[in-house]
């Protein structure tokens, strides 16, 4: 069992039932989710000890979010509570040629105002093997950017492996800073990056034309970087995608198989499932096994409603090996 710290906001997810549009909905289903916590929940489901660092409003919704994390096996002992509101996002599930749609309502949430002085890093990072962050967190506020940088520096000083999903989202950077003013310093302390060419272009204020061009510059610029992983998705419709992934080191490339997903149930959280699978794979196996496990986890998440992948390690390994796919297990 590995000990892993994740950090990031957990939001309230509200979505119409089935594939209804917002215009039609008379009720909304409630879930809790957030990219980094989704990764942590998957890792906990596979038997790792996962600590999630976040902040919630000090009322019943915040306590409900904490309870939800605990139900998913996550250690919540370091969560902080502040006056304020819960971040929310609304999801309309697409189908066929109609795309899914997400509307965020997360500005000025309790998480965006967290105080870095409230965290005891010696206690939090004791015997920790890995730390996971994403580019969503530093995009939310200066406090969140400072918190992320401090966490990465503390992990680096203890030789803890740092995983970062750059996850550039243009509509989140609204607090007066551009990504290239914040992200390079965070990338400097990151050993494994999950990102595509668009992420690199925006985080470094560059104009890379290909992933290969970006890869060469990343390995030149960041000495601590060991691996870069990226996914490839071909969207034939909202219900039919083809996905694959690769992980590259300075000298090698490891590719996953491609998955043909024809009846997608819920695409939200699929990248998080991949990230969780990749982290689990690299902590326990070699890079080829890691990218295969990560991509299989991402593929299976498309079949699971909600933000979080709820599939066992053995289920994912069966898919990697092409065994018992779609069969009734008795």
C-alpha positions, 0 to 999 in steps of 0.5 A: 500500500502506498501513501498519497496526498491529493489536493484540490477543491471538491464541488457540488455537482447538480445535473438533470436526470438521464439526458434531460436538458436544463430547459426540461429539468424539474429536479437535479441529481446531487453528486460531489466531485472534483478532479483531484479528489476523483483521482484520490478516490480511485487510488483509495479504491485500489487499496492506497492510503489517500489523504485529501487536502481541501477546504469546505464551508462550515455548514451541513453541505461542507460536512456532507462533502467530507462524509462523501470523501470518507465513504470513498475511502479517503482520509479527511483528517486535514480538511479545513472549514471556513465561512463561505460557500460551496463551489458548484457546477451544473452538468447537462449530459449530452447524447449522440451529436449533442455535446455535454455542457458544464456551467461553473459557479465556484467563484469565492468558494471557501476553498479559494480562501484557504490559509496556508498557515493552517497546514502542518506539512510535517504531519501531513507528509509523514511517510508519504510516497506521492503527491498529486496536484492539478492545474485547476487549483492554482487557477482559482485564486492567489491563495490556491496558487500559493498553497499548491506551490508550498505543497510541492516545495514541501514534497520536493524537500522530502523526495516525494514523487510529485504528479501533476495534471496540468489541466488548463481551463481558460475560464478559471483564470480570473484572479488577475494572473495568467497561467504562464505567470504561475505554472512554470514554478509549479512544473519545476517541482513536478516529476510526472506531468499529464498534459497535451500540447494545448496545456503546455502552450498556455502554461508556458506561453509558447506555441508548440505545434506538436507534442514532440516539440513540447516534449523536447522543451519540457525535458530540456527546461525541467531537470526533475521531470521523469515522465510526460503522459498524454491522452488522445481522444477522437469524438465521433459523437457524445456517445462514441469516442475512441481513446488511447494514451502514451507515456514518454521518458527522455529516451522511451515511449510507452503506448496503450491500446486504443479503446472504442467506446460506443455507448458512453454513460458519463464522460466526466471524471474519465481523465481523472480515472486515467490519472489515478490509474497512471499514478497507481501503475507507476507506483506499483509497476513499470511504465508500460503496465502503468499506461495500460492500467491508466487507459483501462481505468479511463475507459471503464469510467465512461461506463460509471455514472458520477464523477468517481471511478468505482472499479476494482483493480482486478476489473481493470486488469481484466480489461487490460488483458481483454478478459471477461469483457461485457460478460455476466459474472456469476 
